[in-house]
Amino acid sequence: VFQSAEHKVLTAFGTEPTEAFGIKLAGGPAEVMMTSTNCTLTISGGAETRHVDLPKGWSVREPLGSKPVTVRQSGDTYQMEVKQDESATLELVRP
């Protein structure tokens, strides 16, 4: 967990749920880096599905890089899944 005047960062190193700043991570290693208008979700360390709850108002911008990632959204909860044991990054924006 890290917070500065501009950034909030929450990192999960294992499968246990982690929560701070209205963000919840569960399902495996993942990191959320957030500013007031941009959010980057990165998952790594296995092909387990990650569950990420964010505060209201975020929209998926695009998957980054060439890693295949499946994203499902239900309200403010995002499920991210990679097909391989690799990392994947997803970018979100808030107007």
Secondary structure in CASP SS format (residue, H / E / C, confidence):
PFRMAT SS
TARGET T0000
AUTHOR 0000-0000-0000
METHOD secondary structure of the structure
MODEL  1
V C 1.00
F E 1.00
Q E 1.00
S C 1.00
A C 1.00
E C 1.00
H C 1.00
K E 1.00
V E 1.00
L E 1.00
T E 1.00
A E 1.00
F C 1.00
G C 1.00
T C 1.00
E C 1.00
P C 1.00
T E 1.00
E E 1.00
A E 1.00
F C 1.00
G C 1.00
I E 1.00
K E 1.00
L E 1.00
A E 1.00
G C 1.00
G C 1.00
P C 1.00
A E 1.00
E E 1.00
V E 1.00
M E 1.00
M E 1.00
T C 1.00
S C 1.00
T C 1.00
N E 1.00
C E 1.00
T E 1.00
L E 1.00
T E 1.00
I E 1.00
S C 1.00
G C 1.00
G C 1.00
A C 1.00
E C 1.00
T C 1.00
R E 1.00
H E 1.00
V E 1.00
D E 1.00
L C 1.00
P C 1.00
K C 1.00
G C 1.00
W C 1.00
S E 1.00
V E 1.00
R E 1.00
E E 1.00
P E 1.00
L E 1.00
G C 1.00
S C 1.00
K C 1.00
P C 1.00
V E 1.00
T E 1.00
V E 1.00
R E 1.00
Q E 1.00
S E 1.00
G C 1.00
D C 1.00
T E 1.00
Y E 1.00
Q E 1.00
M E 1.00
E E 1.00
V E 1.00
K C 1.00
Q C 1.00
D C 1.00
E C 1.00
S C 1.00
A E 1.00
T E 1.00
L E 1.00
E E 1.00
L E 1.00
V E 1.00
R C 1.00
P C 1.00
END
